[in-house]
Amino acid sequence: MRMPKSLHAELAEAAENDGVSLNTYIVTLLSKRSVQHAIMKKIERMEGAIIVANARIISDAASKMDTTLGEERTYLPASNSYFRSERTN
């Protein structure tokens, strides 16, 4: 593999400190990077699924509140909640 002399020296020193050959050290670095990349992709997919699931949960909860409270609901921005208005007949 071709690389700048400065990078070769840095990697060779790190390999020596780890007690392995330069080739083994480079293969280990590449393997770790490959695994990290795969893990990050899985995490990104899971984050997307969580966002979708949370949006569904919030939407379902809002629909249930609308059904339960009907037209007599009042939203309280300060408390970020709804309450049922009492009828005054």
N, C-alpha and C positions, 0 to 999 in steps of 0.2 A: 504494500500500500504506500502510495506517495503522500508525503506530508511535509510541511515546513520543518526545518531543523529544530526550531525552538519548541514546536509541539512534540516532536519526536523525543527531545531531551526531557521535556516535562513528563511525558508518558512513561519513558524508560525509568526515570527516577521514581515515579509512583509505583511502577511494577516492581522495581527492586525493593522498595519499602514494604510492599505486600508479599515479597518473597516468591513472585511468579514471573514467568517470561513476559516479554512485551506483548507477544501475540495473545497469550492467555488473558492478560490484563485488558487488552483492547476488545477481545471477544466478550469478556465479562461486562465491560462498560456498554457495549452494544446490546447485549442481552437484557441488561437492566433497563436500558432506555426503551427497548421494545416492549417489555412488560409494563413499564410505567405508562407508555402510550396506550396500550390496550386497557389498562385500568382506568385511565382518564376518560377514554371513550365510553366505557361502561358507566362510569359515574355521571357523565353528561347525559346519557340515555336515561338513567335512573332519575336524575334531576328533572328532566323533561316530563317523565311519567308522574312524578310527584306533583309538579306544577299543574298538570292536567287533572290529576285526581283531586287536588285541593280546590281547583276551580269548580269541578263538578259538585263537590261537597258543599261549597259556599252557595252555588246556584240552587242546589236541592234544598238547603236550609232556608234560603230566601224565599223560594217557592212555597215551602211549608208554612213559613211565617205569613206570607201573603194570604194563603188559604185560611189559616187559623184566624188571622186578625181581620180579614176582609177589608172593607172600606174604612173601618173605624180605627185604623192604626195611626199612631203618631211616632215620628222618628225623633229621637233625642240625640242630636249631634254630639253634645258634650259627653254623653255616656256611651255613644256608639251603639245604641240599642233601641228596640221598639217597646211600646207598651200599649195595652188595649185601653182606648178611651172609654170612660164610663158614660153611659147614656143618661141624659137628663130629660126625663119625660114629665 
